[in-house]
Amino acid sequence: MSDKLVIRSYTPTRPLLSLSDKDNDGNEDGTFDIVVKTYFPTDAQPGGALSNLLDCMKIGEEVEVRGPTGDIKYLGHGHFEINGTEHVFEKVTLVLGGSGITPGYQLIGRILELDDDKTQVHVIDANKDESAILLREDLDKFAKERGGEQVKVTYVLSHPGDDWKGEKGHVNEEIIKKYGFGPEGGKSVALLCGPPAMIQKAALPALSDWGYEEGKNMFGF
């Protein structure tokens, strides 16, 4: 790997990118946190190209960072700028998997930052097992804010333990329609981020069948 350029995109989990002018929770200290899920090499797969390099780095070593990038901006109160066009949605369905939770985490944090933002969010978060759920404590805290009505989080595990009481298996049409918002006359948007197989084979077909349209009210982070 020493002679190859490896680039990956990550969404910071701290600071929450503020919508207001106030400095909260140390957002101006010049640092940021990212969540990286490391896939170690096995006989079946080579492992994560950049995540394994980051895992081996020592304090003081450096990587080059650039940004911010991305085509989706949240402007507050249900207003989004997506690919340069402004949209307004009252309800958001997030279908996320693994480390794909991070852009959804940022969005929820920004919505809850504004006391009068009423945008509703339903999260479907898919993982292998309980130990693989990233930012769970923070997501559960988000879900409890404002009476537990504005944000709801559903965890789906493909390899759950015997004591798991939540949804089991893989994200499919039944789960999406059970926990997500319907298209509802253009007032809802579905935002997706996760493993390509989950997005391409499950989420996109299910949402399209439900009436969502790519580029109109269905987008990938």
Backbone bond lengths (Angstrom), bond angles and torsions (degrees), N, CA, C in turn:
res aa  C-N    CA-C-N  psi(-1)  N-CA   C-N-CA  omega(-1)  CA-C   N-CA-C  phi
1 M - - - 1.459 - - 1.531 112.38 -
2 S 1.323 118.56 -10.36 1.451 119.94 -173.00 1.525 113.09 -66.05
3 D 1.332 117.97 -21.85 1.448 120.69 -177.75 1.530 112.13 -106.75
4 K 1.352 117.45 16.69 1.453 120.79 -178.20 1.527 110.91 -120.82
5 L 1.321 115.14 144.31 1.452 121.16 174.67 1.524 108.25 -91.68
6 V 1.322 117.07 121.36 1.457 122.25 -179.49 1.524 108.61 -115.02
7 I 1.336 116.99 126.04 1.464 122.34 -178.79 1.523 109.38 -125.52
8 R 1.312 116.28 131.92 1.458 121.73 174.47 1.528 108.97 -137.65
9 S 1.327 115.96 151.74 1.466 120.84 178.40 1.518 110.02 -102.00
10 Y 1.326 116.63 133.59 1.452 122.33 177.71 1.526 109.17 -130.94
11 T 1.331 116.28 145.47 1.456 121.31 175.22 1.520 108.60 -100.93
12 P 1.318 118.96 121.69 1.473 120.16 178.53 1.528 111.51 -60.44
13 T 1.320 116.05 146.55 1.462 120.83 174.29 1.525 111.03 -102.41
14 R 1.304 116.67 -15.88 1.459 122.63 171.99 1.511 107.96 -146.46
15 P 1.323 117.98 133.33 1.466 127.12 0.64 1.516 112.38 -77.43
16 L 1.345 115.97 157.72 1.445 119.36 166.91 1.520 106.54 -69.70
17 L 1.316 116.63 125.02 1.457 120.92 -173.38 1.517 109.56 -68.83
18 S 1.315 115.45 105.75 1.454 122.42 -168.39 1.520 112.73 -66.37
19 L 1.336 114.85 142.31 1.461 121.39 173.44 1.514 111.58 -93.10
20 S 1.313 116.42 -11.18 1.460 120.08 -175.55 1.517 110.22 -114.24
21 D 1.301 115.67 177.42 1.453 120.97 -179.71 1.525 112.65 -86.18
22 K 1.320 116.46 -8.02 1.457 118.32 -175.42 1.515 110.33 -75.91
23 D 1.315 115.25 148.55 1.462 121.47 175.85 1.514 107.40 -95.48
24 N 1.358 116.71 108.55 1.452 118.11 -178.46 1.516 111.06 -121.16
25 D 1.335 114.62 145.59 1.462 122.63 174.28 1.523 112.97 54.49
26 G 1.307 117.51 35.01 1.458 119.55 174.91 1.508 114.37 71.19
27 N 1.332 117.45 28.97 1.456 120.21 -177.80 1.525 113.27 -63.16
28 E 1.328 118.24 -18.04 1.452 120.81 -174.52 1.530 112.55 -105.11
29 D 1.345 117.23 25.72 1.466 118.04 -177.79 1.525 112.59 -87.87
30 G 1.341 117.08 2.73 1.459 120.26 175.26 1.513 115.46 81.28
31 T 1.330 118.08 8.75 1.466 120.70 179.15 1.523 109.61 -122.12
32 F 1.325 116.19 165.97 1.457 120.97 174.37 1.523 109.16 -147.98
33 D 1.327 115.93 156.80 1.460 122.47 177.75 1.524 109.42 -112.83
34 I 1.311 116.59 142.93 1.461 121.46 170.85 1.520 108.88 -127.03
35 V 1.311 116.02 153.83 1.459 122.36 176.79 1.525 107.54 -106.49
36 V 1.315 116.48 120.93 1.465 121.67 -178.19 1.526 108.82 -120.60
37 K 1.298 116.64 124.58 1.461 121.40 177.42 1.525 108.50 -95.50
38 T 1.325 116.39 117.77 1.459 121.10 -175.14 1.524 110.73 -91.69
39 Y 1.313 115.77 125.11 1.464 122.16 175.24 1.528 107.76 -105.83
40 F 1.324 116.26 106.91 1.451 120.18 -176.64 1.531 110.98 -76.52
41 P 1.333 117.49 150.97 1.469 120.68 -179.67 1.530 111.93 -63.45
42 T 1.314 115.72 141.17 1.468 122.67 174.25 1.516 108.27 -136.40
43 D 1.316 116.13 178.42 1.462 120.17 176.74 1.526 111.12 -64.65
44 A 1.337 116.08 -24.18 1.464 119.96 -176.18 1.524 113.27 -89.52
45 Q 1.336 118.00 -25.27 1.461 120.07 -177.06 1.526 110.05 -153.63
46 P 1.333 116.52 154.66 1.467 120.87 -173.10 1.522 114.84 -78.75
47 G 1.321 116.84 -10.01 1.457 119.24 -178.30 1.514 111.50 91.41
48 G 1.325 115.95 169.95 1.459 121.11 -178.80 1.513 111.65 -72.42
49 A 1.318 117.02 129.08 1.463 120.89 -174.70 1.522 111.86 -63.06
50 L 1.321 117.18 -52.05 1.462 119.64 -177.67 1.518 112.10 -88.64
51 S 1.330 117.81 -35.28 1.462 119.54 -177.60 1.528 111.53 -61.88
52 N 1.318 117.49 -35.24 1.472 119.67 178.29 1.529 111.28 -70.84
53 L 1.319 116.65 -34.87 1.461 119.54 176.04 1.527 110.86 -65.99
54 L 1.333 116.60 -43.51 1.454 120.21 179.04 1.524 111.08 -63.72
55 D 1.316 115.61 -37.69 1.462 119.78 -179.25 1.526 112.00 -63.93
56 C 1.321 115.96 -29.31 1.470 120.50 -177.34 1.526 113.01 -90.92
57 M 1.324 117.23 -7.34 1.458 119.36 -176.71 1.524 111.79 -69.80
58 K 1.315 115.11 150.27 1.457 122.02 177.35 1.523 109.30 -105.27
59 I 1.321 116.30 156.18 1.454 121.10 178.00 1.525 109.14 -57.91
60 G 1.323 115.24 129.23 1.458 120.71 -178.01 1.506 113.55 104.94
61 E 1.338 117.62 -22.12 1.460 120.21 175.44 1.529 109.61 -75.87
62 E 1.321 116.35 158.28 1.456 120.42 -170.73 1.524 112.48 -126.53
63 V 1.319 114.62 152.18 1.460 122.84 168.06 1.525 106.87 -128.99
64 E 1.314 116.79 156.21 1.459 120.16 176.77 1.528 109.38 -85.61
65 V 1.327 115.54 137.39 1.457 121.85 -178.69 1.523 108.81 -127.35
66 R 1.323 116.29 137.71 1.456 120.06 174.17 1.527 108.71 -138.01
67 G 1.316 115.76 158.84 1.459 119.64 -179.43 1.514 110.23 147.59
68 P 1.298 119.48 -176.20 1.466 124.90 2.40 1.527 112.42 -79.37
69 T 1.316 115.38 157.54 1.459 122.20 175.70 1.527 108.34 -130.88
70 G 1.310 116.87 178.35 1.461 120.65 178.26 1.507 111.62 121.30
71 D 1.316 114.60 152.07 1.455 120.93 -175.38 1.519 113.44 -105.23
72 I 1.348 117.58 -0.67 1.461 120.92 -178.27 1.523 109.26 -118.08
73 K 1.333 115.99 121.42 1.463 121.29 176.97 1.524 108.32 -121.89
74 Y 1.338 115.98 135.96 1.456 119.34 175.02 1.513 108.55 -98.27
75 L 1.335 116.13 124.29 1.455 122.08 -174.84 1.525 112.93 -101.54
76 G 1.339 116.41 -4.83 1.456 120.82 179.89 1.511 113.14 101.86
77 H 1.354 115.42 149.90 1.462 122.54 175.66 1.531 112.47 55.08
78 G 1.323 116.18 40.89 1.458 121.16 176.16 1.514 115.51 80.84
79 H 1.319 117.63 2.18 1.463 121.20 -179.74 1.533 109.73 -91.86
80 F 1.309 115.86 127.06 1.451 123.34 177.75 1.519 110.13 -121.23
81 E 1.310 116.14 144.49 1.460 120.61 166.40 1.519 106.89 -109.26
82 I 1.337 116.49 114.69 1.459 121.75 -175.21 1.515 108.90 -125.12
83 N 1.318 115.70 118.30 1.467 121.20 -177.63 1.530 111.21 53.37
84 G 1.327 115.75 38.40 1.457 120.60 176.11 1.517 115.77 83.67
85 T 1.337 118.03 -0.54 1.458 122.19 -179.43 1.516 110.07 -115.88
86 E 1.336 117.27 136.47 1.463 120.15 -179.52 1.523 110.87 -85.60
87 H 1.324 114.80 136.40 1.459 123.24 177.21 1.524 108.29 -129.01
88 V 1.330 116.31 154.80 1.460 121.29 175.50 1.524 108.59 -126.91
89 F 1.337 116.31 124.73 1.454 122.16 179.84 1.523 109.23 -132.74
90 E 1.314 116.56 142.44 1.459 121.65 178.45 1.524 112.17 -93.27
91 K 1.339 116.32 -24.41 1.456 120.73 -175.57 1.525 109.82 -134.68
92 V 1.335 115.43 140.93 1.461 121.12 -176.24 1.526 109.54 -127.08
93 T 1.325 116.30 125.84 1.460 121.73 171.00 1.519 108.07 -103.75
94 L 1.322 116.36 122.84 1.460 121.74 177.66 1.522 108.64 -107.55
95 V 1.323 117.12 117.98 1.460 122.13 174.55 1.523 106.46 -108.31
96 L 1.324 115.95 108.34 1.456 121.33 -169.01 1.523 110.12 -130.97
97 G 1.326 115.56 152.32 1.456 119.77 179.41 1.510 111.55 -141.71
98 G 1.338 116.85 134.87 1.461 121.12 177.22 1.507 112.19 58.68
99 S 1.341 116.09 -131.70 1.468 120.52 -179.81 1.524 112.16 -73.04
100 G 1.321 117.62 -3.77 1.461 121.75 173.65 1.519 112.42 -66.69
101 I 1.337 117.43 -4.14 1.455 120.96 177.81 1.521 111.50 -68.67
102 T 1.339 118.79 -23.66 1.468 120.28 -168.45 1.536 114.72 -64.35
103 P 1.328 121.08 -43.08 1.471 117.53 177.10 1.524 112.27 -65.75
104 G 1.329 116.77 -33.73 1.454 120.13 175.83 1.520 111.60 -65.57
105 Y 1.314 116.09 -38.07 1.464 122.21 177.25 1.521 110.65 -60.12
106 Q 1.327 116.38 -45.58 1.462 120.25 178.05 1.531 111.10 -61.19
107 L 1.327 116.96 -43.88 1.461 120.97 -178.13 1.524 110.88 -62.26
108 I 1.327 117.04 -46.78 1.466 120.00 -179.47 1.522 110.28 -61.41
109 G 1.333 116.44 -43.88 1.452 120.12 179.34 1.517 112.59 -59.08
110 R 1.307 116.10 -39.20 1.470 120.27 -179.37 1.522 110.93 -71.12
111 I 1.330 117.16 -37.72 1.467 119.68 177.18 1.520 110.59 -63.29
112 L 1.323 116.88 -45.54 1.459 121.02 -176.65 1.522 112.68 -74.19
113 E 1.330 117.40 -15.81 1.459 119.85 178.29 1.522 111.29 -64.53
114 L 1.325 116.34 -33.34 1.460 121.15 -178.85 1.525 109.34 -92.31
115 D 1.316 116.42 118.16 1.461 120.39 -174.43 1.525 112.83 -61.55
116 D 1.335 117.57 -29.39 1.461 120.53 -176.58 1.522 113.45 -103.24
117 D 1.340 117.02 14.50 1.471 120.45 176.01 1.524 108.22 -84.64
118 K 1.321 117.46 116.42 1.459 122.72 -175.19 1.529 113.45 -99.09
119 T 1.322 117.41 7.30 1.460 120.61 -178.88 1.525 110.67 -57.57
120 Q 1.330 116.55 128.89 1.468 121.56 -178.47 1.530 110.01 -94.68
121 V 1.327 115.51 145.32 1.460 121.10 -177.70 1.526 110.19 -133.53
122 H 1.320 116.27 127.79 1.456 122.04 170.14 1.533 108.18 -115.66
123 V 1.318 115.90 125.39 1.459 121.86 -176.59 1.526 110.30 -109.25
124 I 1.314 116.33 130.05 1.470 122.41 170.01 1.520 105.97 -113.46
125 D 1.333 115.91 109.89 1.465 122.17 -172.15 1.523 109.44 -113.67
126 A 1.323 117.16 112.22 1.460 122.46 -175.05 1.530 111.19 -100.63
127 N 1.333 115.72 134.28 1.462 121.81 177.95 1.522 110.10 -148.01
128 K 1.332 115.45 169.69 1.463 119.98 179.30 1.520 111.13 -72.42
129 D 1.334 117.61 -52.63 1.455 122.01 -179.66 1.523 109.24 -147.68
130 E 1.330 116.69 178.66 1.461 120.30 -175.57 1.523 112.57 -60.05
131 S 1.328 116.48 -37.56 1.463 119.50 -178.12 1.523 111.98 -66.29
132 A 1.326 117.39 -18.27 1.462 121.59 -177.64 1.524 112.99 -90.50
133 I 1.336 117.91 -4.35 1.462 119.99 -179.01 1.520 109.06 -74.31
134 L 1.301 116.30 115.64 1.464 121.64 -179.14 1.527 110.82 -88.33
135 L 1.323 116.37 142.51 1.465 123.29 175.25 1.525 112.64 59.20
136 R 1.328 116.48 28.20 1.461 119.86 -174.72 1.526 112.11 -61.31
137 E 1.317 117.15 -45.15 1.463 119.98 -178.74 1.521 111.17 -59.82
138 D 1.331 115.90 -41.18 1.467 120.30 -179.98 1.528 111.09 -68.90
139 L 1.329 116.81 -41.10 1.461 120.02 179.22 1.523 111.04 -63.91
140 D 1.328 116.71 -41.85 1.464 120.34 178.96 1.530 110.47 -64.55
141 K 1.328 116.28 -35.14 1.462 120.21 176.73 1.527 110.28 -66.37
142 F 1.323 117.04 -43.66 1.466 120.73 176.19 1.532 109.98 -56.05
143 A 1.343 115.56 -44.11 1.463 120.62 -175.19 1.528 112.50 -65.56
144 K 1.330 117.09 -23.91 1.466 120.83 -178.94 1.532 112.49 -86.68
145 E 1.315 117.28 -16.39 1.456 119.76 -178.58 1.529 110.99 -68.41
146 R 1.314 114.95 151.88 1.467 122.69 178.03 1.532 112.23 55.22
147 G 1.322 114.34 42.84 1.450 119.63 174.33 1.510 115.56 78.14
148 G 1.334 117.10 7.56 1.458 120.23 177.96 1.511 114.83 73.44
149 E 1.323 116.88 17.15 1.467 120.19 -176.68 1.529 113.21 -105.09
150 Q 1.316 117.38 -29.65 1.467 119.37 -172.35 1.519 112.73 -79.42
151 V 1.314 116.90 -35.99 1.465 122.27 -179.12 1.526 109.29 -122.36
152 K 1.316 115.83 126.90 1.462 121.07 176.51 1.525 108.37 -126.37
153 V 1.332 116.67 136.55 1.459 122.15 -176.67 1.521 109.49 -122.46
154 T 1.328 116.05 127.73 1.463 122.29 175.81 1.523 108.70 -117.66
155 Y 1.328 116.15 124.88 1.456 121.33 177.77 1.521 109.56 -98.00
156 V 1.331 115.61 135.68 1.465 121.99 178.91 1.529 107.93 -122.03
157 L 1.320 117.76 122.19 1.465 121.85 -177.51 1.517 110.55 -114.96
158 S 1.336 115.71 130.38 1.468 120.05 179.08 1.529 111.93 -82.44
159 H 1.338 117.41 -24.87 1.472 121.43 178.63 1.530 108.73 -132.42
160 P 1.325 117.14 68.08 1.466 120.03 -175.50 1.530 112.15 -76.14
161 G 1.317 115.17 158.44 1.448 120.35 172.82 1.519 110.42 -77.54
162 D 1.318 116.64 170.79 1.456 121.26 -176.34 1.526 112.97 -64.48
163 D 1.328 116.67 -25.08 1.465 119.69 -177.14 1.533 113.31 -95.71
164 W 1.325 117.48 6.90 1.464 121.05 -179.64 1.520 110.26 -72.20
165 K 1.345 116.16 127.12 1.464 121.56 -177.75 1.527 112.80 -102.89
166 G 1.328 117.58 -6.89 1.452 120.89 -176.92 1.523 112.91 -86.05
167 E 1.335 115.76 -163.48 1.461 120.95 -179.14 1.532 110.83 -70.29
168 K 1.329 114.77 142.41 1.458 121.07 -178.24 1.528 109.63 -121.73
169 G 1.325 115.54 151.43 1.459 120.87 178.95 1.508 111.84 103.82
170 H 1.314 115.14 -150.09 1.463 120.83 -179.44 1.525 110.15 -112.38
171 V 1.316 115.87 157.06 1.463 120.20 175.77 1.524 108.85 -59.50
172 N 1.320 115.96 129.39 1.461 120.65 -179.97 1.525 109.57 -144.65
173 E 1.300 115.73 -177.62 1.460 120.65 -176.61 1.522 111.77 -60.89
174 E 1.323 117.01 -41.09 1.462 120.61 -179.05 1.521 111.34 -61.23
175 I 1.329 117.20 -45.27 1.463 121.06 -178.97 1.524 110.97 -67.06
176 I 1.326 116.39 -42.71 1.465 119.64 -179.34 1.520 111.02 -62.46
177 K 1.312 117.91 -43.19 1.456 120.50 -178.55 1.527 112.13 -75.33
178 K 1.325 116.59 -23.35 1.465 120.41 178.22 1.525 111.85 -76.05
179 Y 1.337 117.11 -38.32 1.457 120.37 -172.21 1.538 114.40 -113.07
180 G 1.319 117.78 -12.62 1.459 120.04 179.67 1.517 111.93 -93.67
181 F 1.327 115.03 172.58 1.462 121.19 173.75 1.524 109.23 -89.57
182 G 1.322 116.26 143.35 1.447 119.66 173.07 1.518 110.56 -74.27
183 P 1.338 118.20 167.39 1.470 121.48 -177.90 1.526 113.48 -57.03
184 E 1.327 117.78 -36.06 1.468 123.84 171.54 1.527 113.82 49.51
185 G 1.303 116.02 53.65 1.458 120.20 172.56 1.505 115.37 62.63
186 G 1.342 117.23 32.07 1.451 120.56 177.44 1.506 115.08 85.14
187 K 1.329 118.34 4.31 1.459 121.08 -179.76 1.522 112.86 -88.41
188 S 1.329 116.78 -5.48 1.455 121.23 -177.47 1.520 110.75 -120.01
189 V 1.328 115.52 151.61 1.452 121.52 176.00 1.521 109.07 -131.50
190 A 1.322 116.47 146.09 1.465 122.52 174.60 1.523 107.98 -113.71
191 L 1.324 116.08 125.73 1.462 122.32 179.36 1.516 108.34 -118.34
192 L 1.339 116.25 133.40 1.456 121.17 -170.03 1.518 111.59 -124.88
193 C 1.339 116.32 141.85 1.458 121.22 173.29 1.521 108.44 -160.16
194 G 1.311 116.74 124.60 1.458 119.85 -179.16 1.510 111.53 166.53
195 P 1.325 116.63 -167.82 1.461 120.93 -179.60 1.532 111.37 -57.37
196 P 1.332 117.60 137.98 1.474 120.31 -178.17 1.518 113.80 -53.77
197 A 1.325 117.61 -38.35 1.465 119.67 -178.89 1.525 110.84 -62.94
198 M 1.325 116.98 -41.90 1.464 120.30 179.59 1.520 110.86 -65.82
199 I 1.317 116.82 -42.41 1.461 120.56 -177.63 1.520 111.27 -70.43
200 Q 1.329 116.54 -51.02 1.460 120.82 -172.83 1.527 113.34 -74.72
201 K 1.335 117.31 -37.80 1.462 120.22 -173.82 1.521 113.77 -94.14
202 A 1.329 117.43 -21.42 1.466 119.23 -176.11 1.521 112.48 -119.07
203 A 1.340 116.71 -60.39 1.461 119.91 -171.01 1.527 112.91 -66.25
204 L 1.327 116.92 -52.61 1.464 119.36 -177.27 1.526 113.16 -60.27
205 P 1.339 119.37 -47.48 1.474 118.54 178.06 1.520 113.23 -62.03
206 A 1.348 116.88 -40.19 1.464 119.81 -178.81 1.521 111.42 -65.88
207 L 1.318 116.33 -45.38 1.460 120.20 -178.80 1.529 111.64 -68.73
208 S 1.329 116.42 -38.32 1.466 120.26 177.83 1.520 110.52 -63.44
209 D 1.311 116.73 -42.29 1.466 121.04 178.29 1.518 111.30 -63.43
210 W 1.323 115.87 -29.60 1.469 121.78 -179.15 1.529 111.81 -77.31
211 G 1.343 116.03 -18.99 1.457 119.54 179.14 1.512 115.06 119.93
212 Y 1.333 117.54 1.85 1.462 120.58 175.08 1.529 109.56 -76.42
213 E 1.335 116.33 151.79 1.452 121.60 179.92 1.523 110.21 -128.56
214 E 1.334 115.98 128.41 1.464 119.75 177.14 1.522 110.18 -60.50
215 G 1.319 115.26 136.64 1.451 120.76 179.64 1.514 114.27 81.83
216 K 1.328 117.56 -5.14 1.464 121.37 178.92 1.523 110.75 -117.03
217 N 1.323 116.77 -57.08 1.469 120.55 176.66 1.526 111.57 -140.11
218 M 1.335 115.32 24.93 1.468 121.93 176.76 1.532 108.10 -146.28
219 F 1.328 115.76 121.78 1.463 120.59 -174.24 1.527 110.16 -141.92
220 G 1.314 115.65 153.93 1.457 121.45 172.32 1.521 109.77 -97.70
221 F 1.342 115.22 138.70 1.477 118.94 174.99 1.511 109.53 -67.16
